[in-house]
Amino acid sequence: MQQEIAGLAFRIAETPEELVKAAPGPWQLMEYLPADNIEAFTAIWDRTIGLVFDDGAVALEELGDGVWRLTSNTRLDSRNPWVPLGTAMAYAFTATDCTRIVTHCYGRALLDGLAEIGLRPYARREMPGTDGAKLERFDLGAALDEWLHTFGPRAFYAEAQRLGNGDKGYRALCRWALYYGDESVLAPEPLASTDTDKLLTDSRVTAAESGFSMAEGTVQWLTHHSACGWEHGPCTCSPIVGFSNGAEVAQVDADGNIERAKIQ
């Protein structure tokens, strides 16, 4: 089943076999699960959502009380290696009851990249490696209200509402307003996402008609003008919509003008 979060496309795996097949290599799952990947996912499938991308797959496992575990199996040598993980986090937060995501990695090499999508270490353990040397394991997490600074509170509300989770999205806006004393996020403009939806839809059509490929995994973003106060209130400008499919970037302005450039 095809899905999309803020312009990032993916497919929901219908079976454990489909999820395992989509990955570029073996999964590194918890030790208490069966060694065979298909058997392992079958054992937890009733509480797992599998997301399939061009560059691999990501599993979201519900642990309870709003906590979900993220396990990824993607190609880190792709042009946008963190896009699948960031998309999976956005889906967990907007489409489910998730309020916290946890995961882990080995060694420090991946920490900076994971921090870019909001995953930060909260625990470190030393474990014996296969060669006898000590191996560092970092446990990482992301809480919903912290992650909103990465995704944007109003964008979160719009996506949560679209996915039938509008009450959760509105509660997040209320917490933001109370914490920062910023009631502008509750103004009618950001809650009525029809203008933004039309802008995004029209821009996607313009880009596609120009020959830009909306391949699976295409990244989409808005570039607001410098004087726009969109971070703390309603948008007051006509933002530019950007797209990147890993090979090319396209930017569409509010008048329908488009600029395209190959990624070197």
Residue pairs with C-beta under 8 A, 6 or more apart in sequence:
1 11
1 12
1 14
2 9
2 10
2 11
3 9
3 10
3 11
3 12
3 51
3 91
4 10
5 87
5 90
5 91
5 94
5 159
6 90
6 151
6 155
6 159
6 220
6 221
7 200
7 204
7 218
7 219
7 220
7 221
7 243
8 83
8 86
8 87
8 90
8 217
8 218
8 219
8 220
9 214
9 216
9 217
9 218
10 51
10 52
10 53
10 84
10 87
10 88
10 91
10 216
10 217
11 51
11 52
11 53
11 216
12 49
12 50
12 51
12 52
13 19
13 22
13 50
13 51
13 52
13 57
15 45
16 37
16 38
16 41
16 42
16 45
16 50
17 38
18 50
18 52
19 41
19 50
19 52
19 57
19 59
20 27
20 37
20 38
20 41
20 57
22 50
22 52
22 53
22 56
22 57
23 56
23 57
23 73
23 74
24 55
24 56
24 73
24 74
24 75
25 73
26 37
26 73
27 37
27 40
27 41
27 59
27 71
27 73
28 71
28 73
29 37
29 40
29 41
29 71
33 39
33 40
33 43
33 44
34 40
34 43
41 48
41 50
41 59
44 61
47 61
47 62
48 59
48 60
48 61
48 62
49 59
49 60
49 91
49 92
49 96
50 57
50 58
50 59
50 60
51 57
51 58
51 59
51 60
51 84
51 87
51 88
51 91
53 74
53 83
53 84
53 87
53 216
53 217
54 215
54 216
54 217
55 74
55 75
55 78
55 80
55 81
55 83
55 84
55 217
56 72
56 73
56 74
56 75
56 84
57 72
57 73
57 74
57 84
58 70
58 71
58 72
58 73
58 74
58 84
58 85
58 87
58 88
59 70
59 71
59 72
59 73
60 68
60 69
60 70
60 88
60 91
60 92
60 96
60 98
61 68
61 69
61 71
62 68
62 96
62 98
63 69
63 102
66 97
66 98
66 99
66 100
67 98
67 99
67 100
67 101
67 102
68 92
68 96
68 98
68 100
68 101
68 102
69 101
69 102
69 103
70 85
70 88
70 89
70 92
70 101
70 102
70 103
70 119
71 103
72 84
72 85
72 88
72 103
74 81
74 84
74 85
75 81
78 246
79 246
79 247
79 263
80 217
80 219
80 244
80 246
81 113
82 113
82 114
82 116
82 117
83 217
83 219
84 217
85 114
85 117
85 119
86 117
86 118
89 101
89 117
89 118
89 119
89 142
89 147
90 151
90 159
92 98
92 101
93 99
93 101
93 144
93 147
93 151
93 156
93 160
94 156
94 159
94 160
94 163
94 165
94 169
95 160
95 163
95 164
95 165
96 165
97 168
98 144
99 143
99 144
100 141
100 142
100 143
100 144
101 119
101 141
101 142
101 147
102 139
102 140
102 141
103 114
103 119
103 139
103 140
103 141
104 137
104 138
104 139
104 140
105 111
105 114
105 137
105 138
105 140
106 135
106 136
106 137
106 138
107 135
107 136
107 138
108 136
108 138
111 121
111 138
111 140
114 120
114 140
117 142
117 150
118 142
118 146
118 147
118 150
119 140
119 141
119 142
120 140
120 141
120 142
121 138
121 139
121 140
122 139
122 140
122 141
123 138
123 139
124 136
124 137
124 138
124 139
125 136
125 137
125 139
126 134
126 135
126 136
126 137
127 134
127 135
127 136
127 137
128 134
128 135
129 135
144 172
145 172
145 175
145 176
145 179
148 156
148 172
148 176
152 231
153 172
153 173
153 176
153 185
154 173
154 185
154 190
154 230
156 169
156 172
157 166
157 169
157 170
157 172
157 173
157 190
157 191
157 193
158 169
158 190
158 193
158 196
158 197
159 169
160 166
160 168
160 169
160 172
161 169
161 193
162 193
170 191
173 185
173 186
173 190
173 191
174 186
176 182
176 185
177 183
177 185
177 186
180 232
182 232
182 233
184 190
184 232
184 233
184 234
185 232
185 233
187 233
187 234
189 234
189 235
190 233
190 234
190 235
196 235
199 239
199 241
199 254
200 220
200 241
202 256
203 241
203 243
203 252
204 214
204 220
204 241
204 243
206 252
206 256
206 258
207 214
207 243
207 250
207 252
207 258
208 214
210 250
210 258
210 260
212 243
212 245
212 248
212 250
212 258
212 260
213 245
213 247
213 248
214 243
214 245
215 245
215 246
217 245
217 246
218 243
218 244
218 245
218 246
219 243
219 244
219 245
220 241
220 242
220 243
221 241
221 242
222 239
222 240
222 241
222 242
223 239
223 240
223 241
223 242
223 251
224 230
224 235
224 237
224 239
225 237
225 238
225 239
227 236
227 237
228 235
228 236
228 237
228 239
229 236
230 236
230 237
230 239
238 253
238 254
239 254
240 251
240 252
240 253
240 254
241 251
241 252
242 249
242 250
242 251
242 252
243 249
243 250
243 251
243 252
244 250
244 263
246 263
247 262
247 263
248 260
248 261
248 262
248 263
249 260
249 261
249 263
250 258
250 259
250 260
251 258
251 259
251 260
252 258
